[in-house]
Amino acid sequence: MSTVTKPRLRTSAMIASFADEGQKTTPAPFGHALVAAAQQDKRIVGLTADLGKYTDMHIFAEAFPDRFFQMGMAEQLLFGAAAGMAETGLIPFASTYSVFAARRAYDFLCLDIAEPNLNVNIVGGLPGLTTGYGPSHQATEDIAIFRGMPNLTIVDPCDSVDIEQAVPQLAASEGPTYLRLLRGKVPTVLDEYDYTFELGKAKVLRTGADVVFVSSGLMTMRALQAAEALAAHHVDAAVVHTPTIKPFDATTVLGEVDSGRLVVTCENHTIVGGLFETVASAAVRAGVSAKIVPVGLPDEFLAAGALPTLHERYGLSTSRIVATTLENLA
Protein backbone atom coordinates (compact mmCIF):
# COMPACT_ATOMS: atom_id res chain seq x y z
CA MET A 1 0.00 0.00 0.00
CA SER A 2 1.56 3.27 -1.13
CA THR A 3 0.75 6.74 0.07
CA VAL A 4 0.95 9.91 -1.97
CA THR A 5 2.63 12.80 -0.24
CA LYS A 6 2.49 16.38 -1.32
CA PRO A 7 5.83 18.02 -2.14
CA ARG A 8 7.15 20.16 0.68
CA LEU A 9 6.75 23.86 0.13
CA ARG A 10 9.94 25.88 0.09
CA THR A 11 10.66 29.37 1.37
CA SER A 12 10.02 30.73 -2.14
CA ALA A 13 6.33 29.91 -1.63
CA MET A 14 6.16 32.83 0.82
CA ILE A 15 6.55 35.25 -2.07
CA ALA A 16 5.33 33.11 -4.95
CA SER A 17 2.82 34.35 -7.49
CA PHE A 18 -0.78 33.65 -6.52
CA ALA A 19 -1.36 32.40 -10.08
CA ASP A 20 -2.47 28.81 -10.36
CA GLU A 21 -0.13 26.28 -11.93
CA GLY A 22 -0.40 26.47 -15.70
CA GLN A 23 -2.49 29.66 -15.61
CA LYS A 24 -1.89 32.32 -18.25
CA THR A 25 0.14 35.20 -16.85
CA THR A 26 1.67 38.46 -18.01
CA PRO A 27 5.10 39.56 -16.73
CA ALA A 28 5.27 42.89 -14.91
CA PRO A 29 2.16 44.49 -16.45
CA PHE A 30 2.48 47.63 -14.35
CA GLY A 31 6.05 48.34 -15.40
CA HIS A 32 5.32 47.88 -19.09
CA ALA A 33 2.07 49.88 -18.89
CA LEU A 34 3.88 52.76 -17.20
CA VAL A 35 6.52 52.78 -19.93
CA ALA A 36 3.81 52.82 -22.60
CA ALA A 37 2.02 55.69 -20.87
CA ALA A 38 5.28 57.62 -20.43
CA GLN A 39 6.02 57.31 -24.14
CA GLN A 40 2.79 59.21 -24.77
CA ASP A 41 3.15 61.75 -21.95
CA LYS A 42 6.51 63.29 -21.09
CA ARG A 43 5.17 64.56 -17.78
CA ILE A 44 5.12 61.04 -16.27
CA VAL A 45 7.97 60.30 -13.86
CA GLY A 46 8.70 57.31 -11.65
CA LEU A 47 9.93 57.20 -8.06
CA THR A 48 10.51 54.42 -5.57
CA ALA A 49 11.75 53.94 -2.04
CA ASP A 50 14.45 51.32 -2.67
CA LEU A 51 11.90 48.85 -4.08
CA GLY A 52 12.12 49.34 -7.85
CA LYS A 53 12.80 45.66 -8.57
CA TYR A 54 10.02 44.54 -6.24
CA THR A 55 7.34 46.88 -7.59
CA ASP A 56 8.21 46.42 -11.29
CA MET A 57 9.34 50.05 -11.38
CA HIS A 58 12.78 48.90 -12.59
CA ILE A 59 11.30 48.47 -16.07
CA PHE A 60 10.44 52.16 -16.16
CA ALA A 61 13.88 53.03 -14.77
CA GLU A 62 15.59 51.14 -17.58
CA ALA A 63 13.43 52.81 -20.24
CA PHE A 64 13.57 56.34 -18.80
CA PRO A 65 16.64 56.68 -16.52
CA ASP A 66 16.40 60.49 -16.63
CA ARG A 67 12.79 60.38 -15.43
CA PHE A 68 13.36 57.88 -12.61
CA PHE A 69 14.22 58.83 -9.03
CA GLN A 70 15.52 56.40 -6.41
CA MET A 71 14.66 57.94 -3.03
CA GLY A 72 16.12 55.25 -0.77
CA MET A 73 14.36 53.74 2.23
CA ALA A 74 12.52 56.97 3.09
CA GLU A 75 8.82 56.76 2.35
CA GLN A 76 7.99 60.20 3.75
CA LEU A 77 10.64 61.71 1.50
CA LEU A 78 9.25 59.68 -1.41
CA PHE A 79 5.79 61.21 -1.13
CA GLY A 80 7.06 64.67 -0.26
CA ALA A 81 9.20 64.68 -3.40
CA ALA A 82 6.32 63.31 -5.49
CA ALA A 83 4.11 66.12 -4.20
CA GLY A 84 6.68 68.72 -5.17
CA MET A 85 6.98 67.24 -8.66
CA ALA A 86 3.21 67.29 -9.08
CA GLU A 87 3.16 70.94 -8.05
CA THR A 88 5.43 71.70 -11.02
CA GLY A 89 3.12 69.90 -13.46
CA LEU A 90 4.72 66.45 -13.56
CA ILE A 91 2.70 63.24 -13.08
CA PRO A 92 4.53 61.07 -10.52
CA PHE A 93 4.03 57.35 -9.96
CA ALA A 94 5.61 56.56 -6.58
CA SER A 95 6.07 52.92 -5.60
CA THR A 96 6.72 51.20 -2.30
CA TYR A 97 5.11 48.39 -0.33
CA SER A 98 1.52 49.01 0.72
CA VAL A 99 2.36 48.66 4.41
CA PHE A 100 4.95 51.41 4.19
CA ALA A 101 2.66 53.77 2.26
CA ALA A 102 -0.23 53.26 4.67
CA ARG A 103 1.59 53.02 7.99
CA ARG A 104 4.80 55.02 7.69
CA ALA A 105 3.88 57.90 5.42
CA TYR A 106 0.16 58.51 5.98
CA ASP A 107 0.50 62.10 7.15
CA PHE A 108 2.72 63.10 4.23
CA LEU A 109 0.34 61.46 1.78
CA CYS A 110 -2.65 63.11 3.42
CA LEU A 111 -1.41 66.70 3.82
CA ASP A 112 1.16 67.00 1.01
CA ILE A 113 -0.81 65.12 -1.68
CA ALA A 114 -4.49 64.57 -0.87
CA GLU A 115 -5.32 67.89 0.76
CA PRO A 116 -4.06 69.96 -2.23
CA ASN A 117 -5.57 67.29 -4.53
CA LEU A 118 -2.37 66.67 -6.52
CA ASN A 119 -2.05 64.15 -9.32
CA VAL A 120 0.28 61.76 -7.49
CA ASN A 121 -0.19 58.03 -8.06
CA ILE A 122 0.80 55.84 -5.12
CA VAL A 123 1.67 52.29 -6.17
CA GLY A 124 1.55 49.82 -3.28
CA GLY A 125 3.09 46.38 -3.60
CA LEU A 126 2.19 43.29 -1.54
CA PRO A 127 -1.42 44.32 -0.77
CA GLY A 128 -3.42 42.13 1.58
CA LEU A 129 -2.22 38.55 1.81
CA THR A 130 0.15 38.44 -1.17
CA THR A 131 3.25 37.71 0.89
CA GLY A 132 3.95 35.17 3.57
CA TYR A 133 6.41 37.37 5.46
CA GLY A 134 4.05 38.13 8.30
CA PRO A 135 2.43 41.31 9.67
CA SER A 136 5.40 43.59 8.92
CA HIS A 137 4.79 43.12 5.19
CA GLN A 138 1.11 42.08 4.94
CA ALA A 139 -1.02 45.14 4.18
CA THR A 140 -4.25 43.61 5.40
CA GLU A 141 -5.76 46.96 6.47
CA ASP A 142 -4.54 49.42 3.83
CA ILE A 143 -7.97 50.08 2.31
CA ALA A 144 -9.44 50.64 5.76
CA ILE A 145 -6.70 53.19 6.47
CA PHE A 146 -7.09 55.02 3.16
CA ARG A 147 -10.88 54.97 2.65
CA GLY A 148 -11.38 57.89 5.02
CA MET A 149 -8.89 60.14 3.23
CA PRO A 150 -10.67 62.81 1.14
CA ASN A 151 -9.81 63.11 -2.58
CA LEU A 152 -7.98 59.75 -2.69
CA THR A 153 -9.10 57.26 -5.37
CA ILE A 154 -8.49 53.59 -4.47
CA VAL A 155 -8.05 50.93 -7.17
CA ASP A 156 -7.81 47.19 -6.47
CA PRO A 157 -7.11 45.47 -9.83
CA CYS A 158 -7.89 41.84 -10.54
CA ASP A 159 -5.23 40.98 -13.09
CA SER A 160 -2.88 42.17 -15.81
CA VAL A 161 -5.76 43.46 -17.95
CA ASP A 162 -6.98 45.72 -15.15
CA ILE A 163 -3.48 47.04 -14.46
CA GLU A 164 -2.58 47.69 -18.11
CA GLN A 165 -5.79 49.60 -18.70
CA ALA A 166 -5.79 51.40 -15.33
CA VAL A 167 -2.34 53.01 -15.54
CA PRO A 168 -3.09 55.55 -18.31
CA GLN A 169 -6.45 56.37 -16.72
CA LEU A 170 -4.77 57.01 -13.37
CA ALA A 171 -2.24 59.28 -15.04
CA ALA A 172 -5.05 61.25 -16.70
CA SER A 173 -7.17 61.44 -13.55
CA GLU A 174 -7.08 64.60 -11.48
CA GLY A 175 -6.17 64.12 -7.85
CA PRO A 176 -4.26 61.35 -6.06
CA THR A 177 -4.73 57.63 -6.55
CA TYR A 178 -3.69 54.50 -4.67
CA LEU A 179 -3.13 51.36 -6.75
CA ARG A 180 -2.91 47.99 -4.97
CA LEU A 181 -0.18 46.54 -7.15
CA LEU A 182 -0.01 42.95 -8.35
CA ARG A 183 3.57 42.42 -9.50
CA GLY A 184 5.74 39.83 -11.22
CA LYS A 185 3.89 37.15 -13.17
CA VAL A 186 0.33 38.42 -12.87
CA PRO A 187 -2.63 36.24 -13.96
CA THR A 188 -4.46 37.29 -17.11
CA VAL A 189 -8.14 36.58 -16.46
CA LEU A 190 -10.44 39.31 -17.70
CA ASP A 191 -9.47 38.97 -21.36
CA GLU A 192 -11.97 36.09 -21.52
CA TYR A 193 -14.83 38.44 -20.64
CA ASP A 194 -16.36 41.41 -22.39
CA TYR A 195 -14.52 43.71 -20.02
CA THR A 196 -12.89 47.11 -20.12
CA PHE A 197 -11.51 48.87 -17.05
CA GLU A 198 -13.24 52.18 -16.37
CA LEU A 199 -12.06 54.19 -13.41
CA GLY A 200 -14.88 54.46 -10.87
CA LYS A 201 -17.02 51.74 -12.46
CA ALA A 202 -17.98 48.20 -11.41
CA LYS A 203 -18.72 45.56 -14.05
CA VAL A 204 -20.96 42.49 -14.07
CA LEU A 205 -18.72 39.73 -15.43
CA ARG A 206 -21.30 36.94 -15.31
CA THR A 207 -24.94 36.59 -14.33
CA GLY A 208 -26.45 34.03 -11.95
CA ALA A 209 -29.80 33.31 -10.33
CA ASP A 210 -28.78 32.06 -6.87
CA VAL A 211 -25.87 34.08 -5.48
CA VAL A 212 -24.01 37.30 -6.28
CA PHE A 213 -20.28 37.59 -5.68
CA VAL A 214 -19.15 41.20 -5.27
CA SER A 215 -15.37 41.14 -5.47
CA SER A 216 -12.24 43.17 -6.00
CA GLY A 217 -8.57 42.53 -6.60
CA LEU A 218 -7.28 38.99 -7.00
CA MET A 219 -10.47 37.77 -5.31
CA THR A 220 -12.40 38.44 -8.51
CA MET A 221 -10.33 35.68 -10.09
CA ARG A 222 -11.21 33.42 -7.17
CA ALA A 223 -14.90 34.43 -7.35
CA LEU A 224 -15.01 33.45 -11.02
CA GLN A 225 -13.39 30.11 -10.18
CA ALA A 226 -15.86 29.58 -7.34
CA ALA A 227 -18.77 30.36 -9.65
CA GLU A 228 -17.58 27.63 -12.03
CA ALA A 229 -17.14 25.16 -9.16
CA LEU A 230 -20.60 25.94 -7.72
CA ALA A 231 -22.22 24.87 -10.97
CA ALA A 232 -21.46 21.28 -9.97
CA HIS A 233 -23.66 21.89 -6.92
CA HIS A 234 -26.44 23.30 -9.14
CA VAL A 235 -25.76 26.82 -7.84
CA ASP A 236 -25.86 29.65 -10.38
CA ALA A 237 -23.51 32.48 -9.35
CA ALA A 238 -23.11 36.01 -10.68
CA VAL A 239 -19.84 37.94 -10.33
CA VAL A 240 -19.60 41.73 -10.01
CA HIS A 241 -16.06 43.09 -10.19
CA THR A 242 -15.42 46.37 -8.33
CA PRO A 243 -11.86 47.44 -9.17
CA THR A 244 -12.46 50.98 -7.88
CA ILE A 245 -13.16 50.90 -4.15
CA LYS A 246 -13.36 54.68 -3.84
CA PRO A 247 -15.30 56.31 -5.39
CA PHE A 248 -17.58 53.31 -5.16
CA ASP A 249 -19.99 52.46 -7.97
CA ALA A 250 -23.00 51.88 -5.72
CA THR A 251 -25.45 52.09 -8.61
CA THR A 252 -24.07 49.07 -10.44
CA VAL A 253 -23.40 47.02 -7.31
CA LEU A 254 -26.75 47.69 -5.64
CA GLY A 255 -28.50 46.87 -8.90
CA GLU A 256 -27.24 43.31 -8.35
CA VAL A 257 -27.47 43.26 -4.54
CA ASP A 258 -31.14 44.32 -4.48
CA SER A 259 -32.38 41.06 -5.97
CA GLY A 260 -33.26 38.62 -3.19
CA ARG A 261 -30.14 36.55 -3.88
CA LEU A 262 -27.44 35.74 -1.36
CA VAL A 263 -24.61 38.30 -1.60
CA VAL A 264 -21.03 37.28 -0.87
CA THR A 265 -18.30 39.93 -0.84
CA CYS A 266 -14.78 38.67 -1.64
CA GLU A 267 -11.74 40.76 -0.79
CA ASN A 268 -8.03 40.36 -0.15
CA HIS A 269 -8.28 42.58 2.92
CA THR A 270 -9.56 42.44 6.46
CA ILE A 271 -13.34 42.37 6.71
CA VAL A 272 -13.00 45.57 8.79
CA GLY A 273 -13.18 48.74 6.71
CA GLY A 274 -12.88 47.23 3.24
CA LEU A 275 -15.17 46.02 0.46
CA PHE A 276 -17.63 44.21 2.75
CA GLU A 277 -18.31 47.30 4.82
CA THR A 278 -18.42 49.47 1.70
CA VAL A 279 -21.11 47.28 0.14
CA ALA A 280 -23.05 46.88 3.39
CA SER A 281 -22.98 50.63 4.05
CA ALA A 282 -24.17 51.42 0.53
CA ALA A 283 -27.03 48.93 0.93
CA VAL A 284 -28.14 50.36 4.28
CA ARG A 285 -28.02 53.95 3.05
CA ALA A 286 -30.10 53.02 0.00
CA GLY A 287 -32.63 51.06 2.07
CA VAL A 288 -31.69 47.80 0.36
CA SER A 289 -32.29 44.67 2.45
CA ALA A 290 -30.03 41.73 1.60
CA LYS A 291 -28.06 39.00 3.29
CA ILE A 292 -24.42 40.01 2.77
CA VAL A 293 -21.74 37.52 3.80
CA PRO A 294 -18.07 38.53 3.89
CA VAL A 295 -15.20 36.46 2.55
CA GLY A 296 -12.05 38.23 3.65
CA LEU A 297 -9.22 38.22 6.13
CA PRO A 298 -9.92 38.10 9.87
CA ASP A 299 -9.40 41.06 12.18
CA GLU A 300 -6.04 39.85 13.44
CA PHE A 301 -2.35 39.85 12.62
CA LEU A 302 -1.75 36.96 10.25
CA ALA A 303 0.82 34.19 10.38
CA ALA A 304 3.90 33.88 8.22
CA GLY A 305 4.16 30.97 5.85
CA ALA A 306 3.57 29.73 2.32
CA LEU A 307 0.89 31.65 0.43
CA PRO A 308 -1.16 28.59 -0.65
CA THR A 309 -1.32 27.44 2.97
CA LEU A 310 -2.25 30.89 4.26
CA HIS A 311 -4.94 31.46 1.64
CA GLU A 312 -6.56 28.18 2.62
CA ARG A 313 -6.23 28.90 6.35
CA TYR A 314 -7.71 32.39 6.14
CA GLY A 315 -10.51 31.62 3.71
CA LEU A 316 -9.29 33.18 0.45
CA SER A 317 -8.94 29.94 -1.52
CA THR A 318 -11.53 28.95 -4.10
CA SER A 319 -12.52 25.88 -2.09
CA ARG A 320 -13.16 28.00 1.00
CA ILE A 321 -15.31 30.45 -0.99
CA VAL A 322 -17.38 27.55 -2.32
CA ALA A 323 -17.79 26.09 1.17
CA THR A 324 -18.83 29.46 2.67
CA THR A 325 -21.36 30.00 -0.11
CA LEU A 326 -22.94 26.57 0.21
CA GLU A 327 -23.13 26.91 3.99
CA ASN A 328 -25.00 30.20 3.74
CA LEU A 329 -27.30 29.00 0.99
CA ALA A 330 -28.26 26.06 3.16
C-alpha positions in Angstrom: 0.0 0.0 0.0 1.6 3.3 -1.1 0.8 6.7 0.1 0.9 9.9 -2.0 2.6 12.8 -0.2 2.5 16.4 -1.3 5.8 18.0 -2.1 7.1 20.2 0.7 6.8 23.9 0.1 9.9 25.9 0.1 10.7 29.4 1.4 10.0 30.7 -2.1 6.3 29.9 -1.6 6.2 32.8 0.8 6.6 35.3 -2.1 5.3 33.1 -5.0 2.8 34.3 -7.5 -0.8 33.7 -6.5 -1.4 32.4 -10.1 -2.5 28.8 -10.4 -0.1 26.3 -11.9 -0.4 26.5 -15.7 -2.5 29.7 -15.6 -1.9 32.3 -18.3 0.1 35.2 -16.8 1.7 38.5 -18.0 5.1 39.6 -16.7 5.3 42.9 -14.9 2.2 44.5 -16.4 2.5 47.6 -14.4 6.1 48.3 -15.4 5.3 47.9 -19.1 2.1 49.9 -18.9 3.9 52.8 -17.2 6.5 52.8 -19.9 3.8 52.8 -22.6 2.0 55.7 -20.9 5.3 57.6 -20.4 6.0 57.3 -24.1 2.8 59.2 -24.8 3.1 61.7 -22.0 6.5 63.3 -21.1 5.2 64.6 -17.8 5.1 61.0 -16.3 8.0 60.3 -13.9 8.7 57.3 -11.7 9.9 57.2 -8.1 10.5 54.4 -5.6 11.7 53.9 -2.0 14.5 51.3 -2.7 11.9 48.9 -4.1 12.1 49.3 -7.8 12.8 45.7 -8.6 10.0 44.5 -6.2 7.3 46.9 -7.6 8.2 46.4 -11.3 9.3 50.1 -11.4 12.8 48.9 -12.6 11.3 48.5 -16.1 10.4 52.2 -16.2 13.9 53.0 -14.8 15.6 51.1 -17.6 13.4 52.8 -20.2 13.6 56.3 -18.8 16.6 56.7 -16.5 16.4 60.5 -16.6 12.8 60.4 -15.4 13.4 57.9 -12.6 14.2 58.8 -9.0 15.5 56.4 -6.4 14.7 57.9 -3.0 16.1 55.3 -0.8 14.4 53.7 2.2 12.5 57.0 3.1 8.8 56.8 2.3 8.0 60.2 3.8 10.6 61.7 1.5 9.3 59.7 -1.4 5.8 61.2 -1.1 7.1 64.7 -0.3 9.2 64.7 -3.4 6.3 63.3 -5.5 4.1 66.1 -4.2 6.7 68.7 -5.2 7.0 67.2 -8.7 3.2 67.3 -9.1 3.2 70.9 -8.0 5.4 71.7 -11.0 3.1 69.9 -13.5 4.7 66.5 -13.6 2.7 63.2 -13.1 4.5 61.1 -10.5 4.0 57.4 -10.0 5.6 56.6 -6.6 6.1 52.9 -5.6 6.7 51.2 -2.3 5.1 48.4 -0.3 1.5 49.0 0.7 2.4 48.7 4.4 4.9 51.4 4.2 2.7 53.8 2.3 -0.2 53.3 4.7 1.6 53.0 8.0 4.8 55.0 7.7 3.9 57.9 5.4 0.2 58.5 6.0 0.5 62.1 7.2 2.7 63.1 4.2 0.3 61.5 1.8 -2.6 63.1 3.4 -1.4 66.7 3.8 1.2 67.0 1.0 -0.8 65.1 -1.7 -4.5 64.6 -0.9 -5.3 67.9 0.8 -4.1 70.0 -2.2 -5.6 67.3 -4.5 -2.4 66.7 -6.5 -2.0 64.1 -9.3 0.3 61.8 -7.5 -0.2 58.0 -8.1 0.8 55.8 -5.1 1.7 52.3 -6.2 1.5 49.8 -3.3 3.1 46.4 -3.6 2.2 43.3 -1.5 -1.4 44.3 -0.8 -3.4 42.1 1.6 -2.2 38.5 1.8 0.1 38.4 -1.2 3.3 37.7 0.9 4.0 35.2 3.6 6.4 37.4 5.5 4.0 38.1 8.3 2.4 41.3 9.7 5.4 43.6 8.9 4.8 43.1 5.2 1.1 42.1 4.9 -1.0 45.1 4.2 -4.3 43.6 5.4 -5.8 47.0 6.5 -4.5 49.4 3.8 -8.0 50.1 2.3 -9.4 50.6 5.8 -6.7 53.2 6.5 -7.1 55.0 3.2 -10.9 55.0 2.6 -11.4 57.9 5.0 -8.9 60.1 3.2 -10.7 62.8 1.1 -9.8 63.1 -2.6 -8.0 59.7 -2.7 -9.1 57.3 -5.4 -8.5 53.6 -4.5 -8.1 50.9 -7.2 -7.8 47.2 -6.5 -7.1 45.5 -9.8 -7.9 41.8 -10.5 -5.2 41.0 -13.1 -2.9 42.2 -15.8 -5.8 43.5 -18.0 -7.0 45.7 -15.1 -3.5 47.0 -14.5 -2.6 47.7 -18.1 -5.8 49.6 -18.7 -5.8 51.4 -15.3 -2.3 53.0 -15.5 -3.1 55.6 -18.3 -6.4 56.4 -16.7 -4.8 57.0 -13.4 -2.2 59.3 -15.0 -5.0 61.2 -16.7 -7.2 61.4 -13.6 -7.1 64.6 -11.5 -6.2 64.1 -7.8 -4.3 61.4 -6.1 -4.7 57.6 -6.5 -3.7 54.5 -4.7 -3.1 51.4 -6.7 -2.9 48.0 -5.0 -0.2 46.5 -7.1 0.0 43.0 -8.3 3.6 42.4 -9.5 5.7 39.8 -11.2 3.9 37.2 -13.2 0.3 38.4 -12.9 -2.6 36.2 -14.0 -4.5 37.3 -17.1 -8.1 36.6 -16.5 -10.4 39.3 -17.7 -9.5 39.0 -21.4 -12.0 36.1 -21.5 -14.8 38.4 -20.6 -16.4 41.4 -22.4 -14.5 43.7 -20.0 -12.9 47.1 -20.1 -11.5 48.9 -17.0 -13.2 52.2 -16.4 -12.1 54.2 -13.4 -14.9 54.5 -10.9 -17.0 51.7 -12.5 -18.0 48.2 -11.4 -18.7 45.6 -14.0 -21.0 42.5 -14.1 -18.7 39.7 -15.4 -21.3 36.9 -15.3 -24.9 36.6 -14.3 -26.5 34.0 -11.9 -29.8 33.3 -10.3 -28.8 32.1 -6.9 -25.9 34.1 -5.5 -24.0 37.3 -6.3 -20.3 37.6 -5.7 -19.2 41.2 -5.3 -15.4 41.1 -5.5 -12.2 43.2 -6.0 -8.6 42.5 -6.6 -7.3 39.0 -7.0 -10.5 37.8 -5.3 -12.4 38.4 -8.5 -10.3 35.7 -10.1 -11.2 33.4 -7.2 -14.9 34.4 -7.4 -15.0 33.5 -11.0 -13.4 30.1 -10.2 -15.9 29.6 -7.3 -18.8 30.4 -9.6 -17.6 27.6 -12.0 -17.1 25.2 -9.2 -20.6 25.9 -7.7 -22.2 24.9 -11.0 -21.5 21.3 -10.0 -23.7 21.9 -6.9 -26.4 23.3 -9.1 -25.8 26.8 -7.8 -25.9 29.6 -10.4 -23.5 32.5 -9.3 -23.1 36.0 -10.7 -19.8 37.9 -10.3 -19.6 41.7 -10.0 -16.1 43.1 -10.2 -15.4 46.4 -8.3 -11.9 47.4 -9.2 -12.5 51.0 -7.9 -13.2 50.9 -4.2 -13.4 54.7 -3.8 -15.3 56.3 -5.4 -17.6 53.3 -5.2 -20.0 52.5 -8.0 -23.0 51.9 -5.7 -25.5 52.1 -8.6 -24.1 49.1 -10.4 -23.4 47.0 -7.3 -26.8 47.7 -5.6 -28.5 46.9 -8.9 -27.2 43.3 -8.4 -27.5 43.3 -4.5 -31.1 44.3 -4.5 -32.4 41.1 -6.0 -33.3 38.6 -3.2 -30.1 36.6 -3.9 -27.4 35.7 -1.4 -24.6 38.3 -1.6 -21.0 37.3 -0.9 -18.3 39.9 -0.8 -14.8 38.7 -1.6 -11.7 40.8 -0.8 -8.0 40.4 -0.2 -8.3 42.6 2.9 -9.6 42.4 6.5 -13.3 42.4 6.7 -13.0 45.6 8.8 -13.2 48.7 6.7 -12.9 47.2 3.2 -15.2 46.0 0.5 -17.6 44.2 2.7 -18.3 47.3 4.8 -18.4 49.5 1.7 -21.1 47.3 0.1 -23.0 46.9 3.4 -23.0 50.6 4.0 -24.2 51.4 0.5 -27.0 48.9 0.9 -28.1 50.4 4.3 -28.0 54.0 3.1 -30.1 53.0 0.0 -32.6 51.1 2.1 -31.7 47.8 0.4 -32.3 44.7 2.4 -30.0 41.7 1.6 -28.1 39.0 3.3 -24.4 40.0 2.8 -21.7 37.5 3.8 -18.1 38.5 3.9 -15.2 36.5 2.5 -12.1 38.2 3.7 -9.2 38.2 6.1 -9.9 38.1 9.9 -9.4 41.1 12.2 -6.0 39.9 13.4 -2.4 39.9 12.6 -1.8 37.0 10.3 0.8 34.2 10.4 3.9 33.9 8.2 4.2 31.0 5.9 3.6 29.7 2.3 0.9 31.7 0.4 -1.2 28.6 -0.6 -1.3 27.4 3.0 -2.2 30.9 4.3 -4.9 31.5 1.6 -6.6 28.2 2.6 -6.2 28.9 6.3 -7.7 32.4 6.1 -10.5 31.6 3.7 -9.3 33.2 0.5 -8.9 29.9 -1.5 -11.5 29.0 -4.1 -12.5 25.9 -2.1 -13.2 28.0 1.0 -15.3 30.4 -1.0 -17.4 27.5 -2.3 -17.8 26.1 1.2 -18.8 29.5 2.7 -21.4 30.0 -0.1 -22.9 26.6 0.2 -23.1 26.9 4.0 -25.0 30.2 3.7 -27.3 29.0 1.0 -28.3 26.1 3.2 
